[in-house]
Every structure is written in structure tokens, then in C-alpha cells.
């Protein structure tokens, strides 16, 4: 456009002219803009007066842009298209900056799969904020079912029927005793001997839902008939076992350091490994935020790309 255009050019008038030229009609332009026809016609006249040139040949039957009007229309089209693109960029950036992935997770979960999932997601969406809360599997599932939570990492004996459950990996467990326990250092112990021992248990394993591996172990071996300690937090269960309050089941990867330093001893009671699968459980996709939907999609993508990780 002409470099000598006045600096106080009215952009609303330009926008109205752009719509008039695009619609090839003052009446149609007024309808698109939600304004009265006299208001749009007046704006065109004021713009022509400010630019000191005629922009439109018009009468009751004919509408045509002047040569100068056509050139200004082309410039306006570029300007307003750019403005629309800027608006979209700002809107997308705002959504990205305000995005949040909130999830609940069982305590002391050691997982290269989860670590890689968080790393890749942050790499692609660096502005999204994460909020993590520790809960046991029973509470996590209940919160998702009640619509209070979108995502959760749980230990499950099998996938849930009414919620999408994405299997991430298998977590191995062992029965442990502390250094003061008479079974410490014993290579093998009979199930009958262990049945008489007091147990330290995850709280939800005593409530009948069967989400923690302790429930599976108790059903198969009838261990834990006498509970000496109870907690929903794995670290507290570990603390009571180390202190000698009883024996209990713990995830092997989480207590490797305790085994090495002699605080805990794994008791071999069966040739079959004790374990449970870790699942990413989530609400229906239409109940998830855009950031949470992308998180679920990335989890599925990671499992497909690296099946050996799980």
C-alpha cells in the first residue's frame, strides 16, 4: 500500500471495505458483519474520503471495484488473513500453556516405561504442567469411576471391565522380612511356617477389592491371617517390615537397595513369581482434557514402538 497513507487510518473502516469487496455487496456485507446497511455504507464513504479516492463503482444494479479499490482489497485480504493466523497461534499457545496432566499413582512405582513416557511427553509439550498424587489402586479406580480423576497408574490382577486399562508392564513382588526376624537369611521357608507369621499389609488388600498382589497371595497361600500393620502407603509398609513388626509383600525393584544393605531379606516360598500388572487406567476420552488425551495417545504409541519395555 502507499507509504503516504495517513497514520490514523481507521481499521474498522478497512475491515468493512474488505467485507464489502469480498461479498460484492454492501447489503450482504452488512448482514455478515451484523450491522445496518447505512452504517456500512457510511463507513465506506468515510474511508474513501480519508484515502481521497473512489474504491467502488456502485449503483442499484451494478457493483465493481475501482482499480485502486481492487489493489487495496488485495492488501486488506493479506492483512486480515495474517490477523486470523495470529489469532489461531495465540489460541493454541494459550491452550498449550494452560494444559495440565493430573494423575494419581501407587507409591514407590519404579518404572523405566513411565519415566520414558514423561520424558517424551515433556519433550513434545514442554509447557504442560504435571500434577501427581499418591493413592492406592482402589482409591484411584474409584476416583476415575466417580469422575473426579482422568488418569491413574494402578496395580490390577486383570483389566477393568468398565474403564479403559492400558497394560504398561509387569511388576514383580517378593515376601520380605526385616533383619531382626528369625527367618532373615533363610534360603527357603515353608508356606505353613509363614502362615503363622504376622503380616504387614496394604490397606486395600484387606478390603476385598483384590487390586494389590497381596490379595492374590493371601487367596492362594492363606498368608496374612493375622495383621500386625496396615497402610495404604508402600513406604510405610516397608518401614514396618524393616522394624520387625511382621513379614510382608513389597515390589522387588523398589527395595533393591534395602536388600543390598541388609535391611530386608526376600523369602522364597514358591517357584512361581509373585507379580501384578501395572495399568494406565483412564476415564472415557470425551471426559479427558486435550492434554490428557495426548498423554494417553503417547502411552499407546510408546508401547507399540517399544514392546520389550513392558
C-alpha positions as CSV (number, residue, x, y, z in Angstrom):
1,X,0.0,0.0,0.0
2,X,1.0,3.6,-0.4
3,X,3.6,4.7,2.1
4,X,1.9,8.1,2.3
5,X,-1.3,6.6,3.8
6,X,-2.4,8.5,6.9
7,X,-1.2,7.0,10.2
8,X,-4.6,7.3,11.8
9,X,-6.2,5.0,9.2
10,X,-9.4,3.5,10.7
11,X,-9.0,-0.2,10.7
12,X,-12.7,-0.8,11.3
13,X,-13.5,1.1,8.1
14,X,-10.9,-1.1,6.3
15,X,-12.4,-4.2,7.7
16,X,-15.9,-3.1,6.4
17,X,-14.5,-2.3,3.0
18,X,-12.8,-5.7,2.9
19,X,-16.1,-7.5,3.6
20,X,-17.9,-5.3,1.0
21,X,-15.4,-6.2,-1.6
22,X,-15.4,-9.9,-0.6
23,X,-19.2,-10.1,-0.7
24,X,-19.5,-7.8,-3.7
25,X,-22.5,-6.1,-2.0
26,X,-23.0,-3.6,0.8
27,X,-26.2,-5.4,1.8
28,X,-24.5,-8.8,2.1
29,X,-21.5,-7.3,3.9
30,X,-23.8,-5.6,6.5
31,X,-25.5,-9.0,7.1
32,X,-22.2,-10.8,7.6
33,X,-21.0,-8.0,10.0
34,X,-24.2,-7.9,11.9
35,X,-24.6,-4.1,11.2
36,X,-27.1,-2.0,9.5
37,X,-26.7,-1.2,5.8
38,X,-26.5,2.6,6.3
39,X,-23.6,2.1,8.9
40,X,-21.6,0.0,6.4
41,X,-22.3,2.4,3.5
42,X,-21.3,5.4,5.8
43,X,-18.0,3.6,6.7
44,X,-17.2,3.1,3.0
45,X,-17.8,6.8,2.3
46,X,-15.6,7.8,5.2
47,X,-12.7,5.5,4.1
48,X,-12.9,6.9,0.5
49,X,-12.8,10.4,1.9
50,X,-9.8,9.6,4.1
51,X,-7.9,7.9,1.2
52,X,-9.1,10.7,-1.2
53,X,-10.1,8.1,-3.8
54,X,-13.1,6.2,-5.0
55,X,-12.9,2.5,-4.1
56,X,-16.2,1.2,-5.6
57,X,-18.3,1.9,-8.6
58,X,-21.9,1.3,-7.4
59,X,-25.4,1.9,-8.4
60,X,-28.7,0.0,-7.9
61,X,-27.8,-2.7,-10.4
62,X,-24.0,-2.8,-10.6
63,X,-21.1,-3.3,-8.2
64,X,-17.4,-3.2,-9.2
65,X,-14.2,-2.2,-7.5
66,X,-12.1,0.6,-9.0
67,X,-8.5,-0.2,-9.9
68,X,-7.3,1.4,-6.7
69,X,-10.1,-0.3,-4.8
70,X,-9.0,-3.7,-6.1
71,X,-5.4,-3.1,-5.1
72,X,-6.5,-2.0,-1.6
73,X,-8.7,-5.1,-1.3
74,X,-5.8,-7.4,-2.1
75,X,-3.7,-5.7,0.6
76,X,-6.6,-6.0,3.1
77,X,-7.0,-9.7,2.3
78,X,-3.4,-10.3,3.2
79,X,-3.7,-8.2,6.4
80,X,-6.8,-9.9,7.7
81,X,-5.7,-13.4,6.8
82,X,-2.5,-12.8,8.7
83,X,-4.5,-11.5,11.7
84,X,-6.6,-14.7,11.6
85,X,-3.4,-16.8,11.6
86,X,-2.0,-14.8,14.5
87,X,-5.3,-15.3,16.4
88,X,-5.1,-19.1,15.9
89,X,-1.5,-19.2,17.0
90,X,-2.3,-17.3,20.2
91,X,-5.2,-19.5,20.9
92,X,-3.2,-22.7,20.5
93,X,-0.3,-21.3,22.6
94,X,-2.8,-20.3,25.4
95,X,-4.2,-23.9,25.4
96,X,-0.7,-25.3,25.5
97,X,0.5,-23.0,28.3
98,X,-2.6,-23.8,30.4
99,X,-2.5,-27.5,29.7
100,X,-2.2,-29.9,32.7
101,X,-1.8,-33.6,33.1
102,X,-3.1,-34.7,36.5
103,X,-2.8,-38.3,37.6
104,X,-2.8,-40.5,40.7
105,X,-0.2,-43.3,41.1
106,X,0.6,-46.0,43.5
107,X,3.5,-45.2,45.8
108,X,7.1,-46.1,45.0
109,X,6.5,-47.2,41.5
110,X,9.8,-47.9,39.8
111,X,9.3,-47.9,36.0
112,X,11.6,-47.1,33.1
113,X,8.4,-47.2,30.9
114,X,6.7,-44.4,32.9
115,X,10.0,-42.4,33.1
116,X,10.3,-42.5,29.3
117,X,6.6,-41.6,28.8
118,X,7.0,-38.5,31.0
119,X,10.3,-37.6,29.2
120,X,8.8,-37.9,25.7
121,X,5.6,-36.0,26.6
122,X,7.5,-33.1,28.1
123,X,9.8,-33.0,25.0
124,X,6.7,-32.6,22.7
125,X,4.7,-30.4,25.1
126,X,7.1,-28.5,27.3
127,X,4.5,-26.0,28.6
128,X,2.1,-28.6,30.0
129,X,2.2,-28.9,33.8
130,X,2.1,-32.3,35.6
131,X,0.4,-32.9,38.9
132,X,1.0,-36.3,40.6
133,X,-0.7,-37.6,43.7
134,X,-0.1,-40.8,45.6
135,X,-3.0,-43.2,46.2
136,X,-3.6,-46.9,46.4
137,X,-5.1,-48.7,43.4
138,X,-8.6,-49.0,45.0
139,X,-8.9,-45.2,45.6
140,X,-7.5,-44.4,42.1
141,X,-10.1,-46.6,40.3
142,X,-12.9,-45.3,42.5
143,X,-11.9,-41.6,41.7
144,X,-11.9,-42.3,38.0
145,X,-15.3,-44.1,38.2
146,X,-16.8,-41.2,40.1
147,X,-15.5,-38.6,37.5
148,X,-13.1,-37.0,40.0
149,X,-10.0,-38.1,38.1
150,X,-9.0,-38.7,34.5
151,X,-5.8,-40.8,34.7
152,X,-4.3,-43.2,37.1
153,X,-1.5,-45.8,37.4
154,X,-2.7,-48.9,39.2
155,X,-1.8,-52.5,40.0
156,X,-4.5,-54.8,38.7
157,X,-5.0,-58.5,38.6
158,X,-6.7,-58.1,35.3
159,X,-8.1,-55.2,33.1
160,X,-11.2,-53.4,34.3
161,X,-14.4,-54.0,32.5
162,X,-15.9,-50.5,32.7
163,X,-12.7,-48.4,32.3
164,X,-10.0,-48.4,29.6
165,X,-6.9,-50.1,31.1
166,X,-3.6,-50.0,29.2
167,X,-1.1,-52.6,30.4
168,X,2.3,-50.9,30.8
169,X,4.5,-53.6,32.4
170,X,4.7,-56.4,35.0
171,X,5.9,-55.6,38.5
172,X,7.5,-58.4,40.4
173,X,6.9,-58.8,44.2
174,X,8.5,-60.8,47.0
175,X,7.7,-61.6,50.6
176,X,10.2,-59.9,52.8
177,X,11.2,-59.9,56.5
178,X,13.5,-57.5,58.4
179,X,16.9,-58.0,59.8
180,X,15.6,-58.9,63.3
181,X,13.2,-61.5,62.0
182,X,14.2,-65.2,62.7
183,X,13.7,-66.1,59.0
184,X,16.3,-63.5,57.9
185,X,18.9,-65.2,55.8
186,X,16.9,-68.4,55.4
187,X,17.0,-69.7,51.8
188,X,13.6,-71.4,51.8
189,X,10.6,-71.2,54.1
190,X,7.5,-73.4,54.0
191,X,4.2,-71.8,53.5
192,X,3.0,-73.5,56.7
193,X,5.7,-71.6,58.7
194,X,4.7,-68.3,57.1
195,X,1.0,-68.8,57.8
196,X,1.7,-68.4,61.5
197,X,3.6,-65.1,61.0
198,X,2.0,-61.7,61.5
199,X,1.7,-59.7,58.3
200,X,2.2,-56.1,57.3
201,X,-0.4,-55.4,54.6
202,X,-1.5,-52.7,52.2
203,X,-4.9,-51.4,53.5
204,X,-6.8,-52.1,50.2
205,X,-5.6,-55.7,50.3
206,X,-7.8,-56.3,53.3
207,X,-10.9,-54.6,51.9
208,X,-11.8,-57.3,49.4
209,X,-11.3,-55.5,46.1
210,X,-8.3,-57.6,45.1
211,X,-6.3,-54.9,43.3
212,X,-3.0,-55.4,45.1
213,X,-0.8,-58.5,44.8
214,X,-1.2,-59.1,48.5
215,X,-4.8,-60.1,47.9
216,X,-3.7,-62.7,45.3
217,X,-1.0,-64.0,47.6
218,X,-3.4,-64.3,50.5
219,X,-6.0,-66.2,48.4
220,X,-3.5,-68.7,47.1
221,X,-1.5,-69.3,50.3
222,X,-3.7,-68.2,53.1
223,X,-1.0,-66.0,54.4
224,X,-1.7,-62.9,56.5
225,X,-4.4,-64.2,58.7
226,X,-3.0,-62.0,61.5
227,X,-2.3,-58.4,60.5
228,X,0.2,-56.6,62.6
229,X,0.5,-53.5,60.5
230,X,-1.6,-51.8,57.9
231,X,-1.0,-48.8,55.5
232,X,-2.1,-47.5,52.1
233,X,1.5,-46.3,51.5
234,X,4.2,-48.7,50.3
235,X,6.9,-46.8,52.1
236,X,5.1,-47.2,55.4
237,X,4.6,-50.9,54.8
238,X,8.3,-51.2,54.1
239,X,9.2,-49.3,57.3
240,X,7.1,-51.7,59.5
241,X,8.7,-54.7,57.9
242,X,12.2,-53.4,58.4
243,X,11.3,-52.6,62.0
244,X,10.4,-56.2,62.6
245,X,6.6,-55.9,63.1
246,X,6.0,-58.7,60.7
247,X,6.6,-60.0,57.2
248,X,5.0,-58.5,54.1
249,X,5.0,-58.2,50.3
250,X,6.9,-55.5,48.5
251,X,7.8,-54.7,44.9
252,X,11.3,-56.1,44.2
253,X,12.6,-53.1,42.2
254,X,11.6,-50.6,44.9
255,X,13.6,-52.2,47.7
256,X,16.8,-53.4,45.9
257,X,18.9,-51.0,48.0
258,X,17.4,-52.4,51.2
259,X,18.3,-56.0,50.1
260,X,21.8,-55.0,49.4
261,X,22.4,-53.2,52.7
262,X,20.8,-56.0,54.7
263,X,17.7,-54.2,55.9
264,X,15.3,-56.7,54.1
265,X,15.5,-60.3,53.2
266,X,13.4,-61.9,50.3
267,X,11.7,-65.1,51.4
268,X,11.3,-67.8,48.7
269,X,8.1,-69.6,49.2
270,X,7.1,-70.6,45.7
271,X,8.8,-71.2,42.4
272,X,6.1,-69.2,40.7
273,X,6.9,-65.5,40.6
274,X,4.6,-63.2,42.5
275,X,3.5,-60.2,40.5
276,X,0.9,-57.9,39.2
277,X,0.4,-55.8,36.1
278,X,0.7,-52.0,36.2
279,X,-2.0,-50.3,34.1
280,X,-2.7,-46.8,32.9
281,X,-6.4,-46.5,33.7
282,X,-8.3,-43.6,32.3
283,X,-11.8,-42.1,32.0
284,X,-13.6,-42.1,28.6
285,X,-11.7,-39.9,26.2
286,X,-14.5,-37.3,26.0
287,X,-14.0,-36.8,29.7
288,X,-10.3,-36.1,29.4
289,X,-8.7,-32.7,28.8
290,X,-6.8,-32.3,25.5
291,X,-3.5,-32.6,27.3
292,X,-4.7,-35.8,29.0
293,X,-5.9,-37.2,25.7
294,X,-2.4,-36.6,24.2
295,X,-0.8,-38.3,27.2
296,X,-2.9,-41.5,26.6
297,X,-2.1,-41.4,22.9
298,X,1.6,-41.2,23.7
299,X,1.4,-44.1,26.1
300,X,-0.2,-46.2,23.4
301,X,2.4,-45.0,20.9
302,X,5.3,-45.9,23.3
303,X,4.0,-49.4,23.9
304,X,3.7,-50.0,20.2
305,X,7.2,-48.7,19.4
306,X,8.9,-50.5,22.3
307,X,7.0,-53.6,23.2
308,X,10.0,-55.0,25.1
309,X,9.8,-52.2,27.7
310,X,6.7,-53.7,29.2
